Amino acid sequence: MKRFIFGSSGTVQRAAEKYEPIKSMVEARLDDIPDPRPVVSHLDPPWPDAMYGVGKTAIEAMARLFAETHGSAIVVRIGRVRAKNRQRIRERYQSTSATVTSSRCSKSATMRQAT
């Protein structure tokens, strides 16, 4: 095997959602989110709140070890937006989303034409 590919999730840092200011973001209390917005990144230490997150954290560590000793690894943390908050977030960031969507469409069209 040359490459290890793993779909992880935000559960590896889900405990951060219990505390401000991340809690404001999760609950879509948009007026309570400080500026600049805080970011939880892959550089922050794991902070799971359940065994599922612990398992994802362990597999991320295995992927890192595999990359260091045998080849390469790709780990993608897949996020989520809670259904009850989608509309509020969509309204708040609609212009940004439209820009991102049109950029993705343009890139896809360009890629198809190139092949």
CYANA upper distance limits for C-alpha pairs under 8 A (distance plus 0.5 A):
  2 LYS  CA     70 HIS  CA      7.69
  2 LYS  CA     71 GLY  CA      5.80
  2 LYS  CA     72 SER  CA      7.10
  3 ARG  CA     67 ALA  CA      8.28
  3 ARG  CA     71 GLY  CA      6.35
  3 ARG  CA     72 SER  CA      5.31
  3 ARG  CA     73 ALA  CA      5.85
  3 ARG  CA     74 ILE  CA      8.11
  4 PHE  CA     63 ALA  CA      6.97
  4 PHE  CA     66 PHE  CA      7.87
  4 PHE  CA     67 ALA  CA      8.24
  4 PHE  CA     72 SER  CA      6.86
  4 PHE  CA     73 ALA  CA      4.96
  4 PHE  CA     74 ILE  CA      6.75
  5 ILE  CA     63 ALA  CA      8.39
  5 ILE  CA     73 ALA  CA      6.16
  5 ILE  CA     74 ILE  CA      5.23
  5 ILE  CA     75 VAL  CA      6.45
  6 PHE  CA     60 GLU  CA      8.24
  6 PHE  CA     63 ALA  CA      8.21
  6 PHE  CA     73 ALA  CA      8.36
  6 PHE  CA     74 ILE  CA      6.78
  6 PHE  CA     75 VAL  CA      5.36
  6 PHE  CA     76 VAL  CA      7.00
  7 GLY  CA     75 VAL  CA      6.46
  7 GLY  CA     76 VAL  CA      5.63
  7 GLY  CA     77 ARG  CA      6.71
  7 GLY  CA     78 ILE  CA      7.37
  8 SER  CA     56 LYS  CA      6.39
  8 SER  CA     60 GLU  CA      7.87
  8 SER  CA     75 VAL  CA      6.96
  8 SER  CA     76 VAL  CA      6.15
  8 SER  CA     77 ARG  CA      5.06
  8 SER  CA     78 ILE  CA      6.70
  9 SER  CA     53 GLY  CA      8.36
  9 SER  CA     56 LYS  CA      7.65
  9 SER  CA     76 VAL  CA      7.88
  9 SER  CA     77 ARG  CA      4.75
  9 SER  CA     78 ILE  CA      5.12
  9 SER  CA     79 GLY  CA      6.65
 10 GLY  CA     14 ARG  CA      6.62
 10 GLY  CA     53 GLY  CA      8.48
 10 GLY  CA     77 ARG  CA      6.33
 10 GLY  CA     78 ILE  CA      6.79
 10 GLY  CA     79 GLY  CA      6.08
 11 THR  CA     15 ALA  CA      8.46
 11 THR  CA     48 PRO  CA      6.27
 11 THR  CA     49 ASP  CA      7.81
 11 THR  CA     50 ALA  CA      8.42
 11 THR  CA     52 TYR  CA      7.78
 11 THR  CA     53 GLY  CA      5.15
 11 THR  CA     56 LYS  CA      8.02
 12 VAL  CA     46 PRO  CA      5.93
 12 VAL  CA     47 TRP  CA      6.23
 12 VAL  CA     48 PRO  CA      5.02
 12 VAL  CA     49 ASP  CA      8.29
 12 VAL  CA     53 GLY  CA      5.11
 12 VAL  CA     54 VAL  CA      7.11
 12 VAL  CA     56 LYS  CA      6.82
 12 VAL  CA     57 THR  CA      6.08
 13 GLN  CA     17 GLU  CA      8.47
 13 GLN  CA     40 VAL  CA      8.43
 13 GLN  CA     45 PRO  CA      8.30
 13 GLN  CA     46 PRO  CA      5.79
 13 GLN  CA     47 TRP  CA      4.78
 13 GLN  CA     48 PRO  CA      5.42
 13 GLN  CA     49 ASP  CA      8.04
 13 GLN  CA     53 GLY  CA      8.10
 14 ARG  CA     18 LYS  CA      8.38
 14 ARG  CA     47 TRP  CA      6.91
 14 ARG  CA     48 PRO  CA      5.85
 14 ARG  CA     49 ASP  CA      6.37
 14 ARG  CA     53 GLY  CA      8.23
 15 ALA  CA     19 TYR  CA      8.36
 15 ALA  CA     47 TRP  CA      6.10
 15 ALA  CA     48 PRO  CA      6.01
 15 ALA  CA     49 ASP  CA      5.37
 16 ALA  CA     22 ILE  CA      7.00
 16 ALA  CA     23 LYS  CA      8.09
 16 ALA  CA     47 TRP  CA      7.37
 17 GLU  CA     22 ILE  CA      5.74
 17 GLU  CA     23 LYS  CA      5.28
 17 GLU  CA     26 VAL  CA      7.08
 18 LYS  CA     22 ILE  CA      7.88
 18 LYS  CA     23 LYS  CA      6.01
 19 TYR  CA     23 LYS  CA      5.73
 20 GLU  CA     24 SER  CA      6.73
 21 PRO  CA     25 MET  CA      7.37
 21 PRO  CA     32 ASP  CA      8.31
 21 PRO  CA     33 ILE  CA      6.85
 21 PRO  CA     34 PRO  CA      7.77
 21 PRO  CA     38 PRO  CA      7.64
 22 ILE  CA     26 VAL  CA      6.83
 22 ILE  CA     38 PRO  CA      7.66
 23 LYS  CA     27 GLU  CA      6.61
 24 SER  CA     28 ALA  CA      6.50
 24 SER  CA     29 ARG  CA      5.54
 24 SER  CA     30 LEU  CA      7.44
 24 SER  CA     32 ASP  CA      6.55
 24 SER  CA     33 ILE  CA      6.45
 25 MET  CA     29 ARG  CA      6.69
 25 MET  CA     30 LEU  CA      7.14
 25 MET  CA     33 ILE  CA      6.84
 27 GLU  CA     85 ASN  CA      8.01
 28 ALA  CA     85 ASN  CA      6.68
 28 ALA  CA     88 ARG  CA      7.91
 28 ALA  CA     89 ILE  CA      7.67
 29 ARG  CA     33 ILE  CA      7.43
 33 ILE  CA     37 ARG  CA      7.00
 34 PRO  CA     38 PRO  CA      7.87
 40 VAL  CA     44 ASP  CA      7.05
 46 PRO  CA     57 THR  CA      7.33
 48 PRO  CA     53 GLY  CA      5.35
 48 PRO  CA     54 VAL  CA      6.34
 48 PRO  CA     57 THR  CA      8.31
 49 ASP  CA     53 GLY  CA      7.09
 49 ASP  CA     54 VAL  CA      8.37
 50 ALA  CA     54 VAL  CA      7.02
 51 MET  CA     55 GLY  CA      6.65
 52 TYR  CA     56 LYS  CA      6.86
 53 GLY  CA     57 THR  CA      6.55
 54 VAL  CA     58 ALA  CA      6.71
 55 GLY  CA     59 ILE  CA      6.83
 56 LYS  CA     60 GLU  CA      6.72
 57 THR  CA     61 ALA  CA      6.84
 58 ALA  CA     62 MET  CA      6.82
 59 ILE  CA     63 ALA  CA      6.64
 60 GLU  CA     64 ARG  CA      6.78
 60 GLU  CA     75 VAL  CA      7.37
 61 ALA  CA     65 LEU  CA      6.77
 62 MET  CA     66 PHE  CA      6.57
 63 ALA  CA     67 ALA  CA      6.68
 63 ALA  CA     73 ALA  CA      6.22
 63 ALA  CA     74 ILE  CA      8.11
 63 ALA  CA     75 VAL  CA      7.90
 64 ARG  CA     68 GLU  CA      6.77
 64 ARG  CA     73 ALA  CA      7.30
 65 LEU  CA     69 THR  CA      6.65
 66 PHE  CA     70 HIS  CA      5.85
 66 PHE  CA     71 GLY  CA      7.00
 66 PHE  CA     72 SER  CA      7.40
 66 PHE  CA     73 ALA  CA      7.37
 67 ALA  CA     71 GLY  CA      5.40
 67 ALA  CA     72 SER  CA      4.71
 67 ALA  CA     73 ALA  CA      5.66
 68 GLU  CA     72 SER  CA      7.97
 81 VAL  CA     85 ASN  CA      7.45
 81 VAL  CA     86 ARG  CA      6.89
 82 ARG  CA     86 ARG  CA      6.91
 85 ASN  CA     89 ILE  CA      6.75
 86 ARG  CA     90 ARG  CA      6.40
 87 GLN  CA     91 GLU  CA      6.61
 88 ARG  CA     92 ARG  CA      6.73
 89 ILE  CA     93 TYR  CA      6.57
 89 ILE  CA     94 GLN  CA      8.43
 90 ARG  CA     94 GLN  CA      5.69
 90 ARG  CA     97 SER  CA      8.18
 93 TYR  CA     97 SER  CA      6.69
 94 GLN  CA     98 ALA  CA      6.63
 95 SER  CA     99 THR  CA      6.83
 96 THR  CA    100 VAL  CA      6.76
 97 SER  CA    101 THR  CA      6.47
 98 ALA  CA    102 SER  CA      6.57
 99 THR  CA    103 SER  CA      6.56
100 VAL  CA    104 ARG  CA      6.68
101 THR  CA    105 CYS  CA      6.71
102 SER  CA    106 SER  CA      6.59
103 SER  CA    107 LYS  CA      6.67
104 ARG  CA    108 SER  CA      6.60
105 CYS  CA    109 ALA  CA      6.62
106 SER  CA    110 THR  CA      6.62
107 LYS  CA    111 MET  CA      6.62
108 SER  CA    112 ARG  CA      6.69
109 ALA  CA    113 GLN  CA      6.74
110 THR  CA    114 ALA  CA      6.74
111 MET  CA    115 THR  CA      7.01
